[in-house]
């Protein structure tokens, strides 16, 4: 994980500190952040620009966590 992404994970954890979550919900947010960053980095590695990489990662996560 790159430094920017590890910083983002730290910021995500800091943002959650003031909120009341049970352990499962907190772990779920961390899982989603990690999945997003993985998809985002992979899109960048495939040559997508930053905006397209964000859109691609968002679409992948939306599909992964979509519930009917």
Biopython code that builds the backbone (N, CA, C, O; Angstrom):
import numpy as np
from Bio.PDB.StructureBuilder import StructureBuilder

atoms = [
    (1, "UNK", "N", (0.862, -1.174, 0.000)),
    (1, "UNK", "CA", (0.000, 0.000, 0.000)),
    (1, "UNK", "C", (0.903, 1.229, 0.000)),
    (1, "UNK", "O", (1.860, 1.322, 0.769)),
    (2, "UNK", "N", (0.575, 2.163, -0.877)),
    (2, "UNK", "CA", (1.399, 3.364, -0.969)),
    (2, "UNK", "C", (1.208, 4.259, 0.256)),
    (2, "UNK", "O", (0.271, 4.076, 1.034)),
    (3, "UNK", "N", (2.114, 5.231, 0.414)),
    (3, "UNK", "CA", (2.038, 6.140, 1.562)),
    (3, "UNK", "C", (0.729, 6.916, 1.570)),
    (3, "UNK", "O", (0.112, 7.081, 2.622)),
    (4, "UNK", "N", (0.294, 7.401, 0.389)),
    (4, "UNK", "CA", (-0.973, 8.141, 0.317)),
    (4, "UNK", "C", (-2.137, 7.277, 0.779)),
    (4, "UNK", "O", (-3.027, 7.750, 1.487)),
    (5, "UNK", "N", (-2.129, 6.008, 0.377)),
    (5, "UNK", "CA", (-3.217, 5.115, 0.760)),
    (5, "UNK", "C", (-3.157, 4.766, 2.235)),
    (5, "UNK", "O", (-4.198, 4.643, 2.881)),
    (6, "UNK", "N", (-1.961, 4.604, 2.781)),
    (6, "UNK", "CA", (-1.879, 4.321, 4.214)),
    (6, "UNK", "C", (-2.304, 5.552, 5.008)),
    (6, "UNK", "O", (-2.891, 5.426, 6.083)),
    (7, "UNK", "N", (-2.009, 6.741, 4.486)),
    (7, "UNK", "CA", (-2.496, 7.969, 5.125)),
    (7, "UNK", "C", (-4.017, 8.014, 5.091)),
    (7, "UNK", "O", (-4.649, 8.392, 6.078)),
    (8, "UNK", "N", (-4.611, 7.631, 3.957)),
    (8, "UNK", "CA", (-6.067, 7.631, 3.840)),
    (8, "UNK", "C", (-6.692, 6.660, 4.840)),
    (8, "UNK", "O", (-7.719, 6.969, 5.443)),
    (9, "UNK", "N", (-6.084, 5.500, 5.016)),
    (9, "UNK", "CA", (-6.603, 4.540, 6.003)),
    (9, "UNK", "C", (-6.509, 5.144, 7.406)),
    (9, "UNK", "O", (-7.432, 4.990, 8.206)),
    (10, "UNK", "N", (-5.412, 5.824, 7.707)),
    (10, "UNK", "CA", (-5.269, 6.473, 9.023)),
    (10, "UNK", "C", (-6.330, 7.543, 9.207)),
    (10, "UNK", "O", (-6.929, 7.647, 10.277)),
    (11, "UNK", "N", (-6.568, 8.345, 8.166)),
    (11, "UNK", "CA", (-7.588, 9.391, 8.250)),
    (11, "UNK", "C", (-8.975, 8.783, 8.428)),
    (11, "UNK", "O", (-9.805, 9.323, 9.159)),
    (12, "UNK", "N", (-9.227, 7.658, 7.758)),
    (12, "UNK", "CA", (-10.513, 6.970, 7.915)),
    (12, "UNK", "C", (-10.693, 6.532, 9.357)),
    (12, "UNK", "O", (-11.768, 6.706, 9.933)),
    (13, "UNK", "N", (-9.647, 5.966, 9.942)),
    (13, "UNK", "CA", (-9.714, 5.535, 11.342)),
    (13, "UNK", "C", (-9.909, 6.731, 12.269)),
    (13, "UNK", "O", (-10.680, 6.651, 13.225)),
    (14, "UNK", "N", (-9.214, 7.844, 11.995)),
    (14, "UNK", "CA", (-9.364, 9.036, 12.836)),
    (14, "UNK", "C", (-10.778, 9.590, 12.733)),
    (14, "UNK", "O", (-11.352, 10.012, 13.737)),
    (15, "UNK", "N", (-11.344, 9.593, 11.532)),
    (15, "UNK", "CA", (-12.698, 10.117, 11.341)),
    (15, "UNK", "C", (-13.722, 9.272, 12.089)),
    (15, "UNK", "O", (-14.749, 9.786, 12.531)),
    (16, "UNK", "N", (-13.448, 7.985, 12.230)),
    (16, "UNK", "CA", (-14.387, 7.089, 12.901)),
    (16, "UNK", "C", (-14.269, 7.152, 14.419)),
    (16, "UNK", "O", (-15.171, 6.691, 15.118)),
    (17, "UNK", "N", (-13.185, 7.708, 14.944)),
    (17, "UNK", "CA", (-12.969, 7.706, 16.393)),
    (17, "UNK", "C", (-14.059, 8.437, 17.160)),
    (17, "UNK", "O", (-14.446, 7.999, 18.244)),
    (18, "UNK", "N", (-14.557, 9.535, 16.625)),
    (18, "UNK", "CA", (-15.571, 10.300, 17.333)),
    (18, "UNK", "C", (-16.967, 9.715, 17.204)),
    (18, "UNK", "O", (-17.900, 10.175, 17.862)),
    (19, "UNK", "N", (-17.112, 8.710, 16.363)),
    (19, "UNK", "CA", (-18.418, 8.114, 16.127)),
    (19, "UNK", "C", (-18.539, 6.808, 16.900)),
    (19, "UNK", "O", (-17.539, 6.148, 17.185)),
    (20, "UNK", "N", (-19.750, 6.449, 17.231)),
    (20, "UNK", "CA", (-19.986, 5.231, 17.996)),
    (20, "UNK", "C", (-20.335, 4.091, 17.043)),
    (20, "UNK", "O", (-21.427, 4.066, 16.476)),
    (21, "UNK", "N", (-19.419, 3.159, 16.869)),
    (21, "UNK", "CA", (-19.651, 1.987, 16.031)),
    (21, "UNK", "C", (-19.319, 0.754, 16.842)),
    (21, "UNK", "O", (-18.429, 0.770, 17.692)),
    (22, "UNK", "N", (-20.053, -0.323, 16.567)),
    (22, "UNK", "CA", (-19.636, -1.584, 17.160)),
    (22, "UNK", "C", (-18.455, -2.112, 16.347)),
    (22, "UNK", "O", (-18.157, -1.589, 15.273)),
    (23, "UNK", "N", (-17.797, -3.121, 16.845)),
    (23, "UNK", "CA", (-16.576, -3.629, 16.210)),
    (23, "UNK", "C", (-16.843, -4.125, 14.791)),
    (23, "UNK", "O", (-16.008, -3.933, 13.907)),
    (24, "UNK", "N", (-17.993, -4.760, 14.560)),
    (24, "UNK", "CA", (-18.301, -5.276, 13.224)),
    (24, "UNK", "C", (-18.473, -4.149, 12.211)),
    (24, "UNK", "O", (-17.989, -4.248, 11.084)),
    (25, "UNK", "N", (-19.154, -3.087, 12.604)),
    (25, "UNK", "CA", (-19.358, -1.950, 11.703)),
    (25, "UNK", "C", (-18.030, -1.272, 11.391)),
    (25, "UNK", "O", (-17.756, -0.925, 10.243)),
    (26, "UNK", "N", (-17.215, -1.087, 12.415)),
    (26, "UNK", "CA", (-15.900, -0.467, 12.218)),
    (26, "UNK", "C", (-15.055, -1.308, 11.267)),
    (26, "UNK", "O", (-14.407, -0.770, 10.370)),
    (27, "UNK", "N", (-15.060, -2.624, 11.461)),
    (27, "UNK", "CA", (-14.298, -3.511, 10.585)),
    (27, "UNK", "C", (-14.848, -3.449, 9.160)),
    (27, "UNK", "O", (-14.084, -3.522, 8.197)),
    (28, "UNK", "N", (-16.157, -3.316, 9.023)),
    (28, "UNK", "CA", (-16.768, -3.203, 7.697)),
    (28, "UNK", "C", (-16.301, -1.964, 6.955)),
    (28, "UNK", "O", (-16.011, -2.022, 5.760)),
    (29, "UNK", "N", (-16.228, -0.833, 7.666)),
    (29, "UNK", "CA", (-15.732, 0.396, 7.040)),
    (29, "UNK", "C", (-14.278, 0.242, 6.605)),
    (29, "UNK", "O", (-13.898, 0.692, 5.524)),
    (30, "UNK", "N", (-13.473, -0.389, 7.443)),
    (30, "UNK", "CA", (-12.063, -0.601, 7.088)),
    (30, "UNK", "C", (-11.951, -1.525, 5.878)),
    (30, "UNK", "O", (-11.115, -1.304, 5.002)),
    (31, "UNK", "N", (-12.792, -2.557, 5.828)),
    (31, "UNK", "CA", (-12.793, -3.481, 4.697)),
    (31, "UNK", "C", (-13.161, -2.750, 3.407)),
    (31, "UNK", "O", (-12.521, -2.947, 2.374)),
    (32, "UNK", "N", (-14.191, -1.907, 3.469)),
    (32, "UNK", "CA", (-14.607, -1.165, 2.278)),
    (32, "UNK", "C", (-13.532, -0.179, 1.833)),
    (32, "UNK", "O", (-13.281, -0.035, 0.637)),
    (33, "UNK", "N", (-12.895, 0.500, 2.786)),
    (33, "UNK", "CA", (-11.819, 1.439, 2.434)),
    (33, "UNK", "C", (-10.655, 0.696, 1.789)),
    (33, "UNK", "O", (-10.086, 1.164, 0.803)),
    (34, "UNK", "N", (-10.303, -0.461, 2.344)),
    (34, "UNK", "CA", (-9.206, -1.252, 1.791)),
    (34, "UNK", "C", (-9.557, -1.778, 0.399)),
    (34, "UNK", "O", (-8.721, -1.755, -0.504)),
    (35, "UNK", "N", (-10.787, -2.249, 0.226)),
    (35, "UNK", "CA", (-11.219, -2.742, -1.086)),
    (35, "UNK", "C", (-11.199, -1.613, -2.117)),
    (35, "UNK", "O", (-10.766, -1.814, -3.251)),
    (36, "UNK", "N", (-11.666, -0.427, -1.723)),
    (36, "UNK", "CA", (-11.649, 0.724, -2.631)),
    (36, "UNK", "C", (-10.220, 1.041, -3.057)),
    (36, "UNK", "O", (-9.946, 1.233, -4.242)),
    (37, "UNK", "N", (-9.311, 1.095, -2.085)),
    (37, "UNK", "CA", (-7.922, 1.447, -2.397)),
    (37, "UNK", "C", (-7.270, 0.401, -3.286)),
    (37, "UNK", "O", (-6.478, 0.741, -4.165)),
    (38, "UNK", "N", (-7.593, -0.870, -3.067)),
    (38, "UNK", "CA", (-7.053, -1.936, -3.909)),
    (38, "UNK", "C", (-7.529, -1.765, -5.350)),
    (38, "UNK", "O", (-6.732, -1.847, -6.285)),
    (39, "UNK", "N", (-8.825, -1.530, -5.527)),
    (39, "UNK", "CA", (-9.384, -1.328, -6.872)),
    (39, "UNK", "C", (-8.811, -0.068, -7.516)),
    (39, "UNK", "O", (-8.487, -0.065, -8.704)),
    (40, "UNK", "N", (-8.689, 0.987, -6.739)),
    (40, "UNK", "CA", (-8.157, 2.259, -7.228)),
    (40, "UNK", "C", (-6.710, 2.094, -7.704)),
    (40, "UNK", "O", (-6.357, 2.541, -8.795)),
    (41, "UNK", "N", (-5.881, 1.453, -6.886)),
    (41, "UNK", "CA", (-4.475, 1.244, -7.263)),
    (41, "UNK", "C", (-4.358, 0.376, -8.509)),
    (41, "UNK", "O", (-3.524, 0.635, -9.376)),
    (42, "UNK", "N", (-5.193, -0.653, -8.596)),
    (42, "UNK", "CA", (-5.152, -1.533, -9.764)),
    (42, "UNK", "C", (-5.541, -0.770, -11.029)),
    (42, "UNK", "O", (-4.935, -0.966, -12.082)),
    (43, "UNK", "N", (-6.538, 0.089, -10.932)),
    (43, "UNK", "CA", (-6.938, 0.899, -12.091)),
    (43, "UNK", "C", (-5.804, 1.837, -12.511)),
    (43, "UNK", "O", (-5.540, 2.002, -13.702)),
    (44, "UNK", "N", (-5.137, 2.448, -11.531)),
    (44, "UNK", "CA", (-3.994, 3.315, -11.861)),
    (44, "UNK", "C", (-2.886, 2.509, -12.530)),
    (44, "UNK", "O", (-2.276, 2.971, -13.494)),
    (45, "UNK", "N", (-2.623, 1.298, -12.017)),
    (45, "UNK", "CA", (-1.587, 0.443, -12.600)),
    (45, "UNK", "C", (-1.916, 0.042, -14.034)),
    (45, "UNK", "O", (-1.014, -0.204, -14.835)),
    (46, "UNK", "N", (-3.205, -0.022, -14.357)),
    (46, "UNK", "CA", (-3.620, -0.379, -15.714)),
    (46, "UNK", "C", (-3.613, 0.829, -16.651)),
    (46, "UNK", "O", (-3.936, 0.706, -17.832)),
    (47, "UNK", "N", (-3.242, 2.000, -16.120)),
    (47, "UNK", "CA", (-3.087, 3.174, -16.964)),
    (47, "UNK", "C", (-4.239, 4.158, -16.954)),
    (47, "UNK", "O", (-4.224, 5.134, -17.705)),
    (48, "UNK", "N", (-5.242, 3.920, -16.114)),
    (48, "UNK", "CA", (-6.355, 4.868, -16.029)),
    (48, "UNK", "C", (-5.886, 6.153, -15.349)),
    (48, "UNK", "O", (-4.995, 6.123, -14.500)),
    (49, "UNK", "N", (-6.498, 7.291, -15.729)),
    (49, "UNK", "CA", (-6.188, 8.531, -15.019)),
    (49, "UNK", "C", (-6.879, 8.492, -13.653)),
    (49, "UNK", "O", (-7.688, 7.603, -13.388)),
    (50, "UNK", "N", (-6.560, 9.445, -12.800)),
    (50, "UNK", "CA", (-7.040, 9.423, -11.416)),
    (50, "UNK", "C", (-8.567, 9.456, -11.326)),
    (50, "UNK", "O", (-9.157, 8.716, -10.539)),
    (51, "UNK", "N", (-9.201, 10.302, -12.119)),
    (51, "UNK", "CA", (-10.667, 10.420, -12.075)),
    (51, "UNK", "C", (-11.320, 9.105, -12.497)),
    (51, "UNK", "O", (-12.248, 8.629, -11.843)),
    (52, "UNK", "N", (-10.835, 8.526, -13.583)),
    (52, "UNK", "CA", (-11.396, 7.267, -14.066)),
    (52, "UNK", "C", (-11.121, 6.141, -13.076)),
    (52, "UNK", "O", (-11.963, 5.262, -12.896)),
    (53, "UNK", "N", (-9.957, 6.154, -12.434)),
    (53, "UNK", "CA", (-9.634, 5.133, -11.434)),
    (53, "UNK", "C", (-10.591, 5.217, -10.248)),
    (53, "UNK", "O", (-11.023, 4.190, -9.724)),
    (54, "UNK", "N", (-10.921, 6.431, -9.826)),
    (54, "UNK", "CA", (-11.875, 6.613, -8.721)),
    (54, "UNK", "C", (-13.252, 6.112, -9.140)),
    (54, "UNK", "O", (-13.916, 5.409, -8.379)),
    (55, "UNK", "N", (-13.683, 6.472, -10.347)),
    (55, "UNK", "CA", (-14.990, 6.028, -10.833)),
    (55, "UNK", "C", (-15.046, 4.508, -10.950)),
    (55, "UNK", "O", (-16.050, 3.891, -10.594)),
    (56, "UNK", "N", (-13.976, 3.911, -11.445)),
    (56, "UNK", "CA", (-13.918, 2.464, -11.596)),
    (56, "UNK", "C", (-13.983, 1.775, -10.240)),
    (56, "UNK", "O", (-14.742, 0.823, -10.059)),
    (57, "UNK", "N", (-13.191, 2.250, -9.293)),
    (57, "UNK", "CA", (-13.197, 1.659, -7.949)),
    (57, "UNK", "C", (-14.569, 1.799, -7.299)),
    (57, "UNK", "O", (-15.036, 0.881, -6.626)),
    (58, "UNK", "N", (-15.208, 2.935, -7.497)),
    (58, "UNK", "CA", (-16.541, 3.162, -6.932)),
    (58, "UNK", "C", (-17.558, 2.206, -7.541)),
    (58, "UNK", "O", (-18.384, 1.642, -6.823)),
    (59, "UNK", "N", (-17.506, 2.020, -8.856)),
    (59, "UNK", "CA", (-18.439, 1.097, -9.512)),
    (59, "UNK", "C", (-18.223, -0.336, -9.038)),
    (59, "UNK", "O", (-19.186, -1.070, -8.819)),
    (60, "UNK", "N", (-16.967, -0.735, -8.879)),
    (60, "UNK", "CA", (-16.672, -2.089, -8.415)),
    (60, "UNK", "C", (-17.215, -2.291, -7.009)),
    (60, "UNK", "O", (-17.848, -3.311, -6.735)),
    (61, "UNK", "N", (-16.978, -1.334, -6.111)),
    (61, "UNK", "CA", (-17.496, -1.462, -4.742)),
    (61, "UNK", "C", (-19.016, -1.456, -4.717)),
    (61, "UNK", "O", (-19.626, -2.216, -3.966)),
    (62, "UNK", "N", (-19.628, -0.615, -5.523)),
    (62, "UNK", "CA", (-21.091, -0.589, -5.584)),
    (62, "UNK", "C", (-21.634, -1.950, -5.995)),
    (62, "UNK", "O", (-22.633, -2.418, -5.450)),
    (63, "UNK", "N", (-20.974, -2.578, -6.952)),
    (63, "UNK", "CA", (-21.395, -3.895, -7.411)),
    (63, "UNK", "C", (-21.152, -4.957, -6.339)),
    (63, "UNK", "O", (-21.996, -5.825, -6.114)),
    (64, "UNK", "N", (-20.002, -4.883, -5.683)),
    (64, "UNK", "CA", (-19.665, -5.878, -4.653)),
    (64, "UNK", "C", (-20.636, -5.852, -3.482)),
    (64, "UNK", "O", (-21.000, -6.901, -2.951)),
    (65, "UNK", "N", (-21.055, -4.665, -3.082)),
    (65, "UNK", "CA", (-21.863, -4.536, -1.872)),
    (65, "UNK", "C", (-23.334, -4.239, -2.170)),
    (65, "UNK", "O", (-24.092, -3.881, -1.269)),
    (66, "UNK", "N", (-23.735, -4.389, -3.437)),
    (66, "UNK", "CA", (-25.129, -4.135, -3.823)),
    (66, "UNK", "C", (-26.038, -5.214, -3.238)),
    (66, "UNK", "O", (-25.740, -6.407, -3.299)),
    (67, "UNK", "N", (-27.141, -4.764, -2.679)),
    (67, "UNK", "CA", (-28.138, -5.698, -2.151)),
    (67, "UNK", "C", (-29.467, -5.412, -2.819)),
    (67, "UNK", "O", (-29.871, -4.257, -2.954)),
    (68, "UNK", "N", (-30.142, -6.464, -3.235)),
    (68, "UNK", "CA", (-31.463, -6.295, -3.862)),
    (68, "UNK", "C", (-32.524, -6.066, -2.833)),
    (68, "UNK", "O", (-33.694, -5.903, -3.178)),
]
sb = StructureBuilder()
sb.init_structure("model")
sb.init_model(0)
sb.init_chain("A")
sb.init_seg("    ")
for serial, (resi, resn, name, xyz) in enumerate(atoms, 1):
    if name == "N":
        sb.init_residue(resn, " ", resi, " ")
    sb.init_atom(name, np.array(xyz, "f"), 0.0, 1.0, " ", f" {name:<3s}", serial, name[0])
structure = sb.get_structure()
